[in-house]
Amino acid sequence: MDRVLEIVLDVVIPAAPDRKSAKAAATMATASRAHASPKPSQQAASLCAVLPPLVAQPEARQRVTTVVFDRGGVLGRLGWRVAVESHGGTQHVVVSSRRVHTPGVTVIAPIFEAALDANGIAHALFDAAPEPFREALGSADDLAASATLVATRSRWQWPRDGIDVLLTFDEDLQEPSAAPQEPAAQDARGADAAPPPDLHELRVSAPWPEGEDERPIVDALFTCAGDLVGALPAFVRLTDALDRASAGSVTGDAEAIKAEAVDLGGAATAEAALVAIGCNISAQWFGNDAGARDSKNGEFIHQMRVSQRRLRTAMRIFSRWCDETWETRIEPELKWLGGLLGDARDRDVFVESTLPALAAADVEPGRWDAIRDAANAQRLAARARLREALASQRYARAALAWLQWLDLLARRAHDAGSAGFSLHRHAKRRVRRYYERLASTQKLTAIDEASRHRARINAKYLRYTIEFFATLTSRRTRVEVARALARLQSVLGDGNDAAVALRYLERMDAEPYQLGFARGWCEAVKRYTAKEGERLLRELGEPKVPRGA
């Protein structure tokens, strides 16, 4: 039972969009679940064809059922997993500890394994397991199944750069208890919702013996992951399917993930702080990308866009660490992605918020119905462009490149130790810089639209900077100033939404009356938000980063 490092990728294959094909696919999937042929599947054969170094393992293809047990989520939160695997008529329980090495790379240490008899897990003898696990476990009678997945599993050895990499491919991941998928539904505006994609999981792992340097192993895993991304519609994930199923959705699109407070973890240097911030942003980014791609819930798009804005702001704050890899392989791709997210989100706001408010202000709201239908069609087109991008190899490479860059940054921060740039000094300078830029803004009612937009961006920079360095700021700063900045950003955002709405309307087939009405309404909104923003800006207190905070 060797400790291993692991990277997980999903292989996402769009489901058949029409009902007949969907029914046929479901029938084939049921047959596949009932019997796993020893011959490689089409997907496995394709994988071997594009990756010749793969060496199949004995009993390389078998049907596996895995059941995760927990005690109200306590074990999972503490980094333990109790899993029962059934295959070939046998059952065994494996207990492992799991922790994040860097986002996308997990350290897995199996600590206990035993065969199960007919009495099941309640009678498993955990006496040989380490004491920390037994303390967290309490009584085995309290364990309950938190997730069950069935898959057809294939394994290959993949020698890479002197590292013995193991590639595990779980095809047709299914939750046996899940209700059969209905044919494609329709959203509130009558648009067909895409059926859920077929899901397969790839795991690249390699042993990490005690006392050995993990860096060559991690490098080999990222290289293998890059080859997989180049060969398949494969996308890196921060958690595996069992973790996601335990959390409520094997696909990871049950609920949009909002930004959590940044835990600097006692970081003393700016570089270490950037690592902590990057880990925090990654959780929001990769917690929403599957939902933005596969779900019709626009909140996933919104939260993923927020994650990208936070990332761009973080790299602006820490511009010293923008190296060649960031500038050539990552930043241009995130700019491309940000444009697609921005277009999709702006059109969501236009259809769901700004345009209804505009129509409600008219004495004849019904005259806007045709415009709303046309705007919704444009919104659906923007979402389709985003979905296509998120399902592309370009996005998969960019996502993997970011995680690899973050891992390399973590190495440098570890090597530098306390000899790096002072975090306190760096935070104080950046907070002061963005505050002075915002405070020097001229009267919002006296400047043009572009200048007000710049003021909104400066408010965003200052707000995110305070949020990133919250543990270093005064209590008043992280509570009152941060709240005031959020309000200022929201108010100016309303004005910007009105300006965006007018630009959309001017490019649509709107009647002269509608354009005139919209111009007057949007101007009134912009004036009100500028006046309110002025008031909030006058009342904004100066943020503080006290020494010893």
C-alpha positions in Angstrom: 0.0 0.0 0.0 2.2 2.8 -1.3 1.6 6.4 -1.0 0.8 8.0 -4.4 0.4 11.3 -6.1 -2.6 11.6 -8.4 -4.1 13.9 -11.1 -7.8 13.3 -12.1 -9.3 14.2 -15.5 -12.8 13.8 -16.7 -13.5 12.6 -20.3 -16.7 14.3 -21.3 -18.5 13.0 -24.4 -21.8 14.8 -25.2 -24.8 12.7 -25.0 -27.1 12.1 -28.0 -29.3 15.1 -28.3 -32.4 13.4 -29.8 -34.7 11.1 -27.9 -34.2 8.0 -30.1 -30.5 8.2 -29.8 -30.7 9.0 -26.1 -32.9 5.9 -25.6 -30.5 3.7 -27.6 -27.5 5.1 -25.7 -29.3 4.3 -22.4 -30.0 0.7 -23.6 -26.4 0.2 -24.6 -25.2 1.7 -21.3 -27.4 -0.8 -19.3 -26.0 -3.7 -21.3 -22.5 -2.5 -20.7 -23.1 -2.2 -16.9 -24.5 -5.8 -16.9 -21.4 -7.3 -18.5 -17.9 -5.9 -19.0 -16.2 -7.5 -22.0 -12.6 -8.4 -21.5 -11.9 -6.7 -24.9 -11.0 -3.0 -24.8 -13.8 -0.7 -25.5 -13.7 1.8 -28.4 -12.6 4.5 -26.0 -9.9 2.3 -24.4 -8.7 1.2 -27.9 -8.5 4.8 -29.1 -6.5 5.7 -26.0 -4.0 2.9 -26.6 -3.7 3.9 -30.3 -2.7 7.5 -29.5 -0.5 6.6 -26.5 1.6 3.6 -27.7 3.7 3.4 -24.4 0.7 2.1 -22.5 1.1 -1.4 -21.1 -2.1 -3.2 -20.2 -2.2 -4.7 -16.7 -3.5 -8.2 -15.8 -7.2 -8.2 -15.4 -7.0 -4.9 -17.1 -10.8 -4.5 -17.8 -13.4 -5.3 -15.2 -16.6 -4.0 -13.8 -16.1 -2.3 -10.4 -18.6 -1.0 -7.9 -17.2 1.4 -5.3 -19.2 2.4 -2.2 -17.8 5.2 0.0 -18.8 5.2 3.6 -18.8 8.1 6.0 -20.1 9.3 9.3 -22.1 12.4 8.4 -19.3 13.7 6.3 -16.9 13.8 9.3 -14.3 11.4 7.8 -14.2 13.2 4.4 -13.7 16.6 6.0 -10.8 15.2 8.0 -9.2 13.8 4.9 -10.2 10.1 5.3 -11.9 7.8 2.8 -13.5 4.4 3.6 -14.3 2.7 0.3 -15.6 -0.8 -0.4 -14.7 -2.1 -3.9 -16.5 -5.1 -5.4 -15.3 -6.8 -8.5 -15.0 -10.4 -9.7 -17.1 -11.7 -6.9 -14.9 -10.3 -4.2 -15.2 -7.4 -1.8 -12.5 -5.5 0.1 -12.4 -2.3 2.1 -9.6 0.3 1.7 -9.0 3.1 4.1 -6.9 6.0 2.8 -5.9 9.5 3.8 -6.2 12.2 1.2 -4.9 15.7 1.1 -4.3 18.4 -1.5 -0.6 18.7 -2.5 -1.4 21.6 -4.8 -4.8 22.1 -6.6 -5.2 19.3 -9.1 -2.6 17.1 -7.4 -3.7 14.8 -4.5 -1.6 12.8 -2.0 -3.3 9.5 -1.3 -1.9 7.2 1.4 -3.7 3.8 1.8 -3.4 2.9 5.5 -5.6 -0.1 5.8 -7.0 -2.8 3.5 -8.9 -6.0 4.3 -11.2 -8.5 2.6 -14.9 -8.4 3.5 -17.1 -11.3 4.3 -20.8 -11.6 3.9 -21.4 -9.6 7.1 -20.2 -6.4 5.4 -18.4 -3.3 6.5 -20.0 -3.2 10.0 -17.8 -6.2 11.0 -14.6 -5.0 9.3 -11.7 -5.1 11.8 -10.3 -1.6 11.8 -8.1 -2.3 14.9 -5.0 -2.4 12.7 -5.8 1.1 11.3 -3.8 4.1 12.6 -5.1 5.7 15.8 -6.1 9.1 14.3 -8.4 7.3 11.9 -9.9 5.1 14.6 -10.6 8.2 16.7 -12.3 9.9 13.8 -14.2 6.7 13.0 -15.9 6.1 16.3 -18.0 3.0 15.8 -18.1 1.2 12.5 -21.8 0.8 13.1 -22.2 4.5 12.5 -20.9 4.3 9.0 -23.4 4.9 6.1 -23.0 4.9 2.4 -22.4 8.4 1.1 -21.8 7.6 -2.6 -21.9 4.5 -4.9 -20.4 4.5 -8.4 -20.2 1.7 -11.0 -17.7 1.8 -13.8 -15.8 -0.4 -16.2 -12.2 -0.1 -15.2 -9.0 -0.5 -17.3 -5.4 0.0 -16.1 -2.2 0.5 -17.9 1.4 1.1 -16.8 2.8 4.2 -18.4 6.6 4.6 -18.0 7.4 8.3 -18.1 10.7 10.0 -17.5 11.9 7.3 -15.2 8.6 7.3 -13.2 6.2 4.3 -13.0 3.0 6.0 -13.8 -0.3 4.1 -13.5 -3.2 5.1 -15.8 -6.7 4.1 -14.5 -9.7 4.6 -16.8 -13.2 4.3 -15.4 -15.7 4.2 -18.2 -19.4 4.9 -18.1 -19.4 6.2 -14.5 -22.9 5.7 -13.1 -24.7 6.1 -9.8 -27.0 3.0 -9.6 -29.5 4.8 -7.4 -29.9 7.8 -9.8 -33.2 8.1 -11.6 -33.1 7.5 -15.4 -32.4 10.7 -17.3 -35.5 12.1 -19.0 -35.2 13.3 -22.6 -34.0 16.8 -23.1 -36.0 19.3 -21.2 -36.7 22.9 -22.0 -35.6 26.0 -20.1 -38.0 28.8 -19.1 -37.6 30.5 -22.4 -38.4 27.4 -24.4 -34.8 26.4 -25.4 -33.8 22.8 -25.4 -31.6 21.9 -22.5 -28.7 19.6 -23.6 -28.9 16.1 -22.0 -26.2 15.3 -19.5 -22.9 14.1 -21.1 -21.5 10.7 -20.8 -18.9 10.7 -18.1 -15.6 8.8 -17.8 -12.7 9.3 -15.5 -9.0 9.1 -16.0 -6.5 9.0 -13.0 -2.8 9.3 -13.5 -0.9 8.3 -10.4 2.6 7.3 -9.3 4.2 6.1 -6.1 5.8 8.7 -3.8 8.0 6.8 -1.4 8.7 8.3 2.0 11.7 10.6 2.0 11.9 11.0 -1.8 11.5 14.3 -3.7 8.0 14.5 -5.2 8.9 17.1 -7.9 10.0 14.7 -10.6 6.8 12.6 -9.9 4.5 15.6 -10.2 6.3 16.7 -13.4 5.7 13.3 -14.9 2.1 13.3 -13.9 1.5 16.8 -15.5 3.3 15.6 -18.7 1.0 12.6 -18.8 -2.1 14.7 -18.2 -1.0 17.0 -21.0 -0.8 14.0 -23.4 -4.3 12.9 -22.3 -5.7 16.4 -22.9 -4.1 16.3 -26.4 -5.6 12.9 -27.2 -9.1 13.1 -25.7 -11.8 15.6 -24.6 -10.2 15.4 -21.1 -10.4 18.1 -18.5 -8.5 18.3 -15.2 -10.6 18.2 -12.0 -9.6 19.1 -8.5 -11.6 16.2 -7.0 -12.5 12.7 -8.2 -15.9 11.4 -9.0 -16.4 9.7 -5.7 -15.7 13.0 -3.8 -18.2 14.8 -6.1 -20.8 12.1 -5.7 -20.4 12.3 -1.9 -21.0 16.1 -2.2 -24.2 15.6 -4.1 -23.3 15.5 -7.8 -20.9 13.2 -9.6 -20.7 15.7 -12.5 -20.0 18.6 -10.1 -22.8 20.8 -11.2 -25.3 20.5 -8.3 -24.6 24.0 -7.0 -22.5 27.0 -8.1 -19.4 27.6 -5.9 -18.9 31.1 -4.6 -15.6 32.6 -3.4 -14.5 31.6 0.1 -12.5 33.7 2.4 -8.7 33.5 1.7 -6.7 31.7 4.3 -3.2 32.9 4.0 -2.1 30.0 6.3 0.5 32.0 8.2 2.3 33.1 5.0 5.1 35.5 5.7 6.1 36.2 2.1 4.3 37.7 -0.9 5.0 34.6 -3.0 3.5 32.3 -0.4 0.5 34.5 -0.2 0.0 34.3 -4.0 0.1 30.5 -3.7 -2.7 30.6 -1.1 -4.7 33.0 -3.1 -4.2 30.9 -6.3 -5.4 27.8 -4.4 -8.5 29.7 -3.2 -9.3 31.0 -6.7 -8.8 27.5 -8.2 -11.5 26.1 -5.9 -14.0 28.6 -7.3 -12.9 28.3 -10.9 -12.9 24.5 -11.1 -16.0 24.2 -8.9 -18.0 26.0 -11.6 -16.5 25.1 -15.0 -18.4 21.8 -15.4 -21.7 23.6 -14.5 -20.9 26.5 -16.9 -20.4 23.9 -19.6 -23.2 21.4 -18.9 -25.9 23.2 -16.8 -28.5 25.7 -17.9 -28.1 27.5 -14.6 -26.5 30.8 -15.4 -25.1 31.2 -11.8 -22.3 28.8 -12.8 -21.3 31.3 -15.5 -21.5 34.2 -13.1 -19.3 32.5 -10.5 -16.8 31.3 -13.0 -16.5 34.8 -14.4 -15.9 36.1 -10.8 -13.1 33.6 -10.4 -11.4 34.8 -13.5 -11.8 38.4 -12.5 -10.3 37.6 -9.1 -7.4 35.8 -10.8 -6.6 38.7 -13.1 -6.7 41.1 -10.1 -4.4 38.8 -8.1 -1.9 38.7 -10.9 -2.0 42.5 -11.2 -1.4 42.7 -7.5 1.5 40.2 -7.8 2.8 41.4 -11.2 6.4 40.7 -10.2 5.6 36.9 -10.5 4.2 37.2 -14.0 6.8 35.1 -15.8 7.2 34.1 -19.4 5.0 31.0 -18.9 2.2 33.1 -17.5 2.5 35.8 -20.2 2.6 33.4 -23.2 0.7 30.2 -22.2 -1.8 31.3 -19.6 -2.7 35.0 -19.7 -3.8 35.1 -23.4 -5.9 32.0 -23.0 -7.6 33.4 -19.9 -8.3 36.7 -21.7 -10.0 34.7 -24.5 -12.0 32.7 -21.9 -12.9 35.9 -20.0 -14.3 37.5 -23.1 -16.7 34.5 -23.6 -17.7 34.4 -20.0 -18.3 38.2 -20.0 -20.4 38.1 -23.1 -22.5 35.2 -21.8 -22.9 36.9 -18.4 -23.7 40.3 -19.8 -26.4 38.8 -21.9 -27.9 36.9 -19.0 -28.1 40.2 -17.0 -29.6 42.0 -20.1 -32.4 39.3 -20.5 -33.1 38.5 -16.9 -32.7 41.9 -15.2 -32.1 45.1 -17.3 -34.5 44.5 -20.1 -37.4 43.5 -17.9 -36.8 46.6 -15.8 -36.8 48.7 -18.9 -40.0 47.1 -20.2 -41.7 47.6 -16.8 -41.0 51.3 -17.0 -42.9 51.6 -20.2 -46.7 52.1 -20.2 -47.0 49.2 -22.7 -44.6 46.5 -21.5 -45.9 44.1 -24.1 -44.3 46.1 -26.9 -40.9 44.8 -25.7 -41.8 41.1 -26.1 -40.2 40.7 -29.5 -37.0 42.4 -28.4 -36.9 40.1 -25.4 -37.3 37.0 -27.6 -34.5 38.3 -29.9 -32.3 39.1 -26.9 -32.9 35.6 -25.5 -31.9 34.0 -28.8 -28.6 36.0 -28.7 -28.1 35.0 -25.1 -28.5 31.3 -26.0 -26.0 31.8 -28.8 -23.5 33.3 -26.4 -24.0 30.4 -24.0 -23.5 28.0 -26.9 -20.2 29.7 -27.8 -19.1 29.5 -24.1 -20.0 25.8 -23.9 -18.1 25.0 -27.0 -15.1 26.8 -25.7 -15.3 25.0 -22.3 -15.5 21.7 -24.2 -12.4 22.5 -26.3 -8.9 21.3 -26.1 -7.8 24.9 -25.9 -9.6 25.4 -22.6 -8.4 22.0 -21.3 -4.7 23.0 -22.0 -5.1 26.4 -20.4 -6.7 25.0 -17.2 -3.9 22.4 -16.9 -1.2 25.0 -17.6 -2.6 27.2 -14.8 -2.5 24.3 -12.3 1.0 23.3 -13.3 2.2 26.9 -13.1 0.7 27.2 -9.6 2.5 24.0 -8.5 5.8 25.4 -9.7 5.1 28.7 -7.9 4.5 26.7 -4.7 7.9 25.0 -5.1 9.6 28.3 -5.4 7.8 29.7 -2.4 8.8 26.7 -0.4 12.4 26.9 -1.4 12.6 30.7 -0.7 11.2 30.2 2.8 11.2 33.4 4.8 13.7 35.0 2.5 11.1 36.2 0.0 9.5 39.6 -0.3 7.7 40.7 2.9 4.0 40.0 2.7 3.1 42.9 5.1 5.0 45.4 3.0 3.6 44.2 -0.2 0.0 44.2 1.0 0.3 47.7 2.5 1.7 49.1 -0.7 -0.9 47.5 -2.9 -3.8 48.5 -0.7 -2.5 52.1 -0.6 -2.0 52.2 -4.4 -5.6 51.1 -5.2 -7.1 53.3 -2.6 -5.3 56.4 -3.8 -6.4 55.7 -7.4 -10.0 55.3 -6.4 -10.0 58.3 -4.0 -8.5 60.5 -6.7 -11.6 59.9 -8.9 -13.2 63.1 -10.1 -16.9 63.7 -9.4 -18.7 60.7 -11.0 -21.5 62.9 -12.2 -19.0 65.1 -14.1 -17.1 62.5 -16.0 -17.9 60.4 -19.0 -19.0 56.8 -19.1 -15.6 55.4 -19.8 -14.2 57.2 -16.7 -17.0 55.9 -14.5 -16.2 52.4 -15.8 -12.6 52.9 -14.8 -13.7 54.0 -11.3 -15.8 50.8 -11.0 -12.7 48.8 -12.0 -10.6 50.6 -9.4 -13.2 49.8 -6.8 -13.1 46.2 -7.8 -9.3 46.1 -7.6 -9.4 47.6 -4.1 -12.1 45.3 -2.9 -10.4 42.2 -4.1 -7.1 43.4 -2.7 -8.7 43.9 0.7 -10.3 40.5 0.5 -7.1 38.7 -0.4 -5.2 40.4 2.5 -8.2 40.4 4.9 -6.2 38.8 7.7 -3.6 41.5 7.5 -6.0 44.5 7.5 -7.7 46.2 10.4 -11.2 44.9 11.5 -12.8 48.2 10.2 -11.1 47.7 6.9 -12.2 44.1 6.3 -15.8 44.8 7.5 -16.9 48.4 6.9 -14.6 49.4 4.1 -15.1 46.1 2.3 -18.8 46.4 2.6 -18.8 50.0 1.3 -16.7 48.9 -1.7 -19.1 46.1 -2.5 -22.0 48.5 -2.4 -20.0 51.0 -4.6 -19.1 48.3 -7.1 -22.7 47.1 -7.2 -24.1 50.6 -7.8 -21.6 51.5 -10.5 -22.3 48.0 -12.0 -26.0 48.9 -12.4 -25.0 51.9 -14.3 -22.6 49.9 -16.5 -25.4 47.3 -17.1 -27.6 50.1 -18.4 -24.9 51.2 -20.7 -24.3 47.7 -22.0 -28.1 47.3 -22.5 -28.3 50.4 -24.6 -25.4 49.1 -26.8 -27.2 45.8 -27.3 -30.4 47.6 -28.2 -28.7 49.8 -30.7 -27.5 46.7 -32.6 -31.0 45.1 -32.6 -34.1 45.6 -34.7 -35.7 48.0 -32.3 -38.3 50.6 -33.2 -37.3 54.3 -33.0 -39.7 54.8 -30.1 -38.0 51.9 -28.2 -34.5 53.3 -28.8 -35.6 56.7 -27.7 -37.2 55.4 -24.6 -34.2 53.2 -23.8 -31.8 56.1 -24.2 -33.8 58.2 -21.8 -34.2 55.3 -19.3 -30.6 54.3 -19.4 -29.4 57.9 -19.0 -31.6 58.2 -15.9 -30.1 55.0 -14.5 -26.6 56.1 -15.2 -27.2 59.5 -13.6 -28.7 58.0 -10.5 -25.9 55.4 -10.1 -23.3 58.1 -10.6 -24.9 60.3 -7.9 -25.2 57.4 -5.5 -21.6 56.3 -6.3 -20.4 59.8 -5.6 -22.0 59.7 -2.1 -20.5 56.2 -1.3 -17.1 57.4 -2.5 -17.2 60.4 -0.3 -18.0 58.2 2.7 -15.4 55.6 2.0 -12.9 55.2 4.8 -9.2 54.7 4.2 -8.2 51.0 4.5 -5.5 50.2 7.0 -2.9 47.4 7.0 -1.5 47.8 10.6 1.8 46.3 11.5 1.5 43.1 13.5 -2.1 42.5 12.2 
